[in-house]
Amino acid sequence: MNRERGSATLVVMTFLVILSAIVIANAVAVHQLGKELRLIDKQQQKKFQSRTP
């Protein structure tokens, strides 16, 4: 029974580590996309402000 409990604990801990890595990777991707979106927004604002008479 102890061996089964240890195996289950290892599986759960492994799952949590993998899940945490995915969450962190997603947070980094969202942050990078936010920066890119702000840059694109600034470029678009500049482009359309220069066209306004």
KOLRO-138134 format. One record per atom (N, C-alpha, C): atom name; residue number from 1; x, y, z. Coordinates in pm, 1 decimal, decimal comma, padded with zeros to 6 digits. Last residue first. Layout:
N
+------+-----+----------+----------+----------+
! atom !  nr !        x !        y !        z !
+------+-----+----------+----------+----------+
!   CA ! NUM !        X !        Y !        Z !
...
+------+-----+----------+----------+----------+
***
This chain:
53
+------+-----+----------+----------+----------+
! atom !  nr !        x !        y !        z !
+------+-----+----------+----------+----------+
!    N !  53 ! -00567,1 !  06562,8 ! -04216,8 !
!   CA !  53 ! -00523,9 !  06697,5 ! -04261,7 !
!    C !  53 ! -00521,5 !  06798,2 ! -04149,3 !
!    N !  52 ! -00429,0 !  06251,9 ! -04129,2 !
!   CA !  52 ! -00533,2 !  06348,6 ! -04098,3 !
!    C !  52 ! -00485,4 !  06488,5 ! -04137,9 !
!    N !  51 ! -00205,2 !  06099,7 ! -04163,4 !
!   CA !  51 ! -00295,6 !  06114,9 ! -04278,5 !
!    C !  51 ! -00403,5 !  06219,7 ! -04254,4 !
!    N !  50 ! -00089,4 !  06087,0 ! -03914,2 !
!   CA !  50 ! -00016,1 !  06158,7 ! -04018,9 !
!    C !  50 ! -00101,5 !  06179,8 ! -04143,4 !
!    N !  49 ! -00269,4 !  05928,8 ! -03779,9 !
!   CA !  49 ! -00257,6 !  06068,7 ! -03739,9 !
!    C !  49 ! -00184,5 !  06148,5 ! -03848,4 !
!    N !  48 ! -00228,8 !  05679,3 ! -03893,2 !
!   CA !  48 ! -00353,4 !  05749,2 ! -03921,0 !
!    C !  48 ! -00351,5 !  05893,8 ! -03876,6 !
!    N !  47 !  00033,1 !  05617,9 ! -03801,6 !
!   CA !  47 ! -00000,6 !  05612,1 ! -03943,7 !
!    C !  47 ! -00126,2 !  05692,8 ! -03974,1 !
!    N !  46 !  00009,6 !  05634,3 ! -03524,7 !
!   CA !  46 !  00100,4 !  05723,2 ! -03595,9 !
!    C !  46 !  00062,0 !  05731,6 ! -03743,3 !
!    N !  45 ! -00170,4 !  05424,2 ! -03482,1 !
!   CA !  45 ! -00207,9 !  05560,7 ! -03443,9 !
!    C !  45 ! -00121,0 !  05662,4 ! -03517,1 !
!    N !  44 ! -00014,8 !  05207,9 ! -03569,9 !
!   CA !  44 ! -00138,3 !  05242,5 ! -03640,6 !
!    C !  44 ! -00182,6 !  05385,3 ! -03607,9 !
!    N !  43 !  00188,5 !  05210,3 ! -03378,5 !
!   CA !  43 !  00220,5 !  05227,6 ! -03520,2 !
!    C !  43 !  00096,8 !  05268,6 ! -03599,9 !
!    N !  42 !  00041,5 !  05161,1 ! -03146,5 !
!   CA !  42 !  00114,6 !  05287,6 ! -03160,2 !
!    C !  42 !  00147,0 !  05314,9 ! -03306,3 !
!    N !  41 ! -00050,1 !  04901,5 ! -03208,2 !
!   CA !  41 ! -00145,4 !  05010,0 ! -03186,0 !
!    C !  41 ! -00077,3 !  05145,8 ! -03202,2 !
!    N !  40 !  00189,4 !  04759,9 ! -03215,6 !
!   CA !  40 !  00108,6 !  04771,4 ! -03337,3 !
!    C !  40 !  00009,5 !  04886,6 ! -03324,4 !
!    N !  39 !  00258,2 !  04784,9 ! -02943,5 !
!   CA !  39 !  00345,8 !  04837,6 ! -03047,8 !
!    C !  39 !  00268,6 !  04857,6 ! -03177,9 !
!    N !  38 !  00046,8 !  04649,3 ! -02820,5 !
!   CA !  38 !  00067,3 !  04791,8 ! -02792,0 !
!    C !  38 !  00154,9 !  04857,2 ! -02898,5 !
!    N !  37 !  00096,2 !  04392,0 ! -02926,4 !
!   CA !  37 ! -00028,7 !  04461,8 ! -02959,3 !
!    C !  37 ! -00016,9 !  04611,5 ! -02932,1 !
!    N !  36 !  00339,0 !  04329,8 ! -02805,7 !
!   CA !  36 !  00331,3 !  04341,0 ! -02950,8 !
!    C !  36 !  00205,8 !  04416,6 ! -02994,0 !
!    N !  35 !  00259,3 !  04319,2 ! -02537,5 !
!   CA !  35 !  00360,0 !  04415,7 ! -02580,5 !
!    C !  35 !  00353,4 !  04437,7 ! -02731,1 !
!    N !  34 !  00077,5 !  04105,7 ! -02553,7 !
!   CA !  34 !  00032,4 !  04237,8 ! -02510,6 !
!    C !  34 !  00129,7 !  04346,2 ! -02553,6 !
!    N !  33 !  00247,8 !  03897,8 ! -02623,9 !
!   CA !  33 !  00144,2 !  03940,2 ! -02718,6 !
!    C !  33 !  00089,1 !  04077,9 ! -02682,4 !
!    N !  32 !  00397,0 !  03879,1 ! -02387,0 !
!   CA !  32 !  00462,5 !  03915,6 ! -02513,5 !
!    C !  32 !  00361,3 !  03963,5 ! -02617,0 !
!    N !  31 !  00191,9 !  03799,3 ! -02209,7 !
!   CA !  31 !  00266,8 !  03923,3 ! -02185,5 !
!    C !  31 !  00333,1 !  03971,2 ! -02315,2 !
!    N !  30 !  00118,7 !  03555,0 ! -02321,5 !
!   CA !  30 !  00019,5 !  03663,4 ! -02314,0 !
!    C !  30 !  00089,2 !  03797,8 ! -02292,8 !
!    N !  29 !  00358,0 !  03411,9 ! -02283,2 !
!   CA !  29 !  00307,2 !  03435,7 ! -02418,5 !
!    C !  29 !  00206,8 !  03550,6 ! -02419,5 !
!    N !  28 !  00370,2 !  03405,2 ! -02003,5 !
!   CA !  28 !  00476,5 !  03472,0 ! -02078,5 !
!    C !  28 !  00427,6 !  03505,6 ! -02219,2 !
!    N !  27 !  00142,1 !  03254,2 ! -01951,9 !
!   CA !  27 !  00152,9 !  03389,7 ! -01898,1 !
!    C !  27 !  00259,5 !  03468,5 ! -01973,2 !
!    N !  26 !  00210,4 !  03012,4 ! -02075,7 !
!   CA !  26 !  00097,2 !  03091,1 ! -02125,6 !
!    C !  26 !  00103,6 !  03234,9 ! -02076,4 !
!    N !  25 !  00420,6 !  02931,3 ! -01910,7 !
!   CA !  25 !  00445,0 !  02956,0 ! -02053,5 !
!    C !  25 !  00333,0 !  03040,3 ! -02113,8 !
!    N !  24 !  00280,7 !  02897,1 ! -01669,9 !
!   CA !  24 !  00386,4 !  02998,0 ! -01678,9 !
!    C !  24 !  00414,2 !  03032,7 ! -01824,9 !
!    N !  23 !  00110,8 !  02684,2 ! -01741,9 !
!   CA !  23 !  00053,9 !  02812,4 ! -01697,0 !
!    C !  23 !  00156,9 !  02924,2 ! -01709,2 !
!    N !  22 !  00299,9 !  02485,2 ! -01798,8 !
!   CA !  22 !  00209,0 !  02532,1 ! -01904,0 !
!    C !  22 !  00149,9 !  02667,7 ! -01867,3 !
!    N !  21 !  00415,5 !  02451,6 ! -01547,4 !
!   CA !  21 !  00498,7 !  02495,4 ! -01660,0 !
!    C !  21 !  00411,7 !  02549,4 ! -01772,8 !
!    N !  20 !  00194,8 !  02355,0 ! -01404,7 !
!   CA !  20 !  00255,5 !  02484,2 ! -01367,7 !
!    C !  20 !  00340,4 !  02538,9 ! -01481,7 !
!    N !  19 !  00161,3 !  02107,5 ! -01530,4 !
!   CA !  19 !  00055,3 !  02207,9 ! -01537,1 !
!    C !  19 !  00109,3 !  02347,3 ! -01504,3 !
!    N !  18 !  00398,5 !  01982,2 ! -01452,0 !
!   CA !  18 !  00370,2 !  02004,1 ! -01593,9 !
!    C !  18 !  00264,6 !  02113,1 ! -01610,5 !
!    N !  17 !  00359,8 !  01979,6 ! -01173,9 !
!   CA !  17 !  00476,6 !  02048,2 ! -01230,6 !
!    C !  17 !  00452,0 !  02079,7 ! -01378,2 !
!    N !  16 !  00128,6 !  01823,9 ! -01153,1 !
!   CA !  16 !  00126,9 !  01963,4 ! -01107,4 !
!    C !  16 !  00244,4 !  02042,5 ! -01164,1 !
!    N !  15 !  00222,5 !  01577,8 ! -01250,7 !
!   CA !  15 !  00113,7 !  01646,4 ! -01319,0 !
!    C !  15 !  00110,6 !  01794,3 ! -01280,1 !
!    N !  14 !  00407,6 !  01519,7 ! -01051,0 !
!   CA !  14 !  00452,4 !  01537,1 ! -01189,1 !
!    C !  14 !  00348,3 !  01614,2 ! -01269,0 !
!    N !  13 !  00232,5 !  01489,1 ! -00833,0 !
!   CA !  13 !  00334,5 !  01595,7 ! -00830,5 !
!    C !  13 !  00386,2 !  01624,0 ! -00972,3 !
!    N !  12 !  00085,9 !  01265,2 ! -00920,2 !
!   CA !  12 !  00018,6 !  01393,5 ! -00894,6 !
!    C !  12 !  00118,6 !  01508,1 ! -00895,9 !
!    N !  11 !  00290,1 !  01071,9 ! -00932,7 !
!   CA !  11 !  00212,3 !  01105,5 ! -01052,1 !
!    C !  11 !  00144,3 !  01241,1 ! -01035,1 !
!    N !  10 !  00373,2 !  01065,7 ! -00664,5 !
!   CA !  10 !  00466,8 !  01103,5 ! -00769,7 !
!    C !  10 !  00393,0 !  01144,6 ! -00896,9 !
!    N !   9 !  00140,7 !  00972,1 ! -00542,6 !
!   CA !   9 !  00193,1 !  01103,8 ! -00506,4 !
!    C !   9 !  00287,9 !  01154,5 ! -00614,2 !
!    N !   8 !  00128,1 !  00717,9 ! -00655,0 !
!   CA !   8 !  00020,1 !  00813,9 ! -00680,0 !
!    C !   8 !  00067,0 !  00955,7 ! -00649,8 !
!    N !   7 !  00359,5 !  00606,0 ! -00544,3 !
!   CA !   7 !  00346,4 !  00619,1 ! -00689,6 !
!    C !   7 !  00239,0 !  00721,5 ! -00724,4 !
!    N !   6 !  00294,1 !  00609,4 ! -00272,0 !
!   CA !   6 !  00410,7 !  00684,0 ! -00321,0 !
!    C !   6 !  00404,1 !  00706,6 ! -00470,7 !
!    N !   5 !  00078,9 !  00434,9 ! -00272,7 !
!   CA !   5 !  00058,4 !  00573,0 ! -00230,1 !
!    C !   5 !  00172,7 !  00661,3 ! -00278,8 !
!    N !   4 !  00206,1 !  00201,6 ! -00351,1 !
!   CA !   4 !  00100,4 !  00258,4 ! -00435,0 !
!    C !   4 !  00076,6 !  00405,1 ! -00401,3 !
!    N !   3 !  00378,0 !  00163,8 ! -00132,9 !
!   CA !   3 !  00434,9 !  00179,7 ! -00266,3 !
!    C !   3 !  00331,8 !  00243,0 ! -00360,7 !
!    N !   2 !  00196,3 !  00126,2 !  00073,0 !
!   CA !   2 !  00284,6 !  00243,2 !  00075,2 !
!    C !   2 !  00344,0 !  00270,7 ! -00062,0 !
!    N !   1 !  00082,4 ! -00119,4 !  00000,0 !
!   CA !   1 !  00000,0 !  00000,0 !  00000,0 !
!    C !   1 !  00087,3 !  00126,6 !  00000,0 !
+------+-----+----------+----------+----------+
***
